[in-house]
Amino acid sequence: MSEIDRLLDIMARLRDPQTGCPWDVEQDFQTIAPYTVEEAFEVADAIARDDMDDLRDELGDLLFQVVYHAQMAREKDAFDFEGVVSAICEKMVRRHPHVFGGAEVADAAQQSRAWEAHKAAERADRGVRRNSILDGIPRGMPALARAQKLGGRAARAGFDWEHSEDVVEKLHEEIDELARARKGDGNIAEEIGDLLFTVVNLCRHEGVDAEGVLRSANAKFENRFRRLESRIAEEGRSPEEVGIEKLEKAWEAVKTEEDGA
């Protein structure tokens, strides 16, 4: 028995109504979906930490989610794991004619355009019609990632800034609008949302992933703050006890240590 067959067998046994795990038997697509999303984020976190051992484990957890959904679908006579694998194999071959056929692409940008053209043709074959170029972007995506997708789709229709400098100018405009809102002339939450959306579009123009750079910024802040806590703990105190001036001094010391490393 191959390892994938073993995993499929484990999943089937967990879902067995008579002898399986009561918790697993009670689950459905809706209850498992949040775990699927969570496992995808844990994969991304392992990649960000460059932890290959953890990445192996997290990929296993994510694979188990795929197997879980496939098992539930098999119970409904909808499809099974083999069908999932077959479908993705066919899709990858179909969408890469420059690898598996005689087509040619000049670069990654041309392949991205070809990929979207293949997707559009597949939707047409299935009779799927989109009323908007923005259709099909999952509402459950993280807000930053979805904002970047929305901006990219709109850009494909020509609705975009021409240069990154134009986005920076818009960013300053949004900051000014937020300042006016804070003085009572506008909705603060709405203006903060506009500011964030503009920052995401700046990321897109600069060719960086908004979700990824924020994860990196989170990691940098966390690392620095933990080192700040350690510095203060060496004095037998906690951050809550020392006041803002001491915290800022320790923060700057941590940054200086990084610059000198």
Secondary structure, DSSP 8 states (H G I E B T S, - for coil): --HHHHHHHHHHHHT-TTTS-HHHHH--HHHHHHHHHHHHHHHHHHHHTT-HHHHHHHHHHHHHHHHHHHHHHHHTTS--HHHHHHHHHHHHHHT-HHHHSS---SSHHHHHHHHHHHHHHHHHHTT---SSTTTT--TTS-HHHHHHHHHHHHHHTT-S-SSHHHHHHHHHHHHHHHHHHHTTSS-HHHHHHHHHHHHHHHHHHTT--HHHHHHHHHHHHHHHHHHHHHHHHTTT--HHHH-HHHHHHHHHHHHHHHHH-
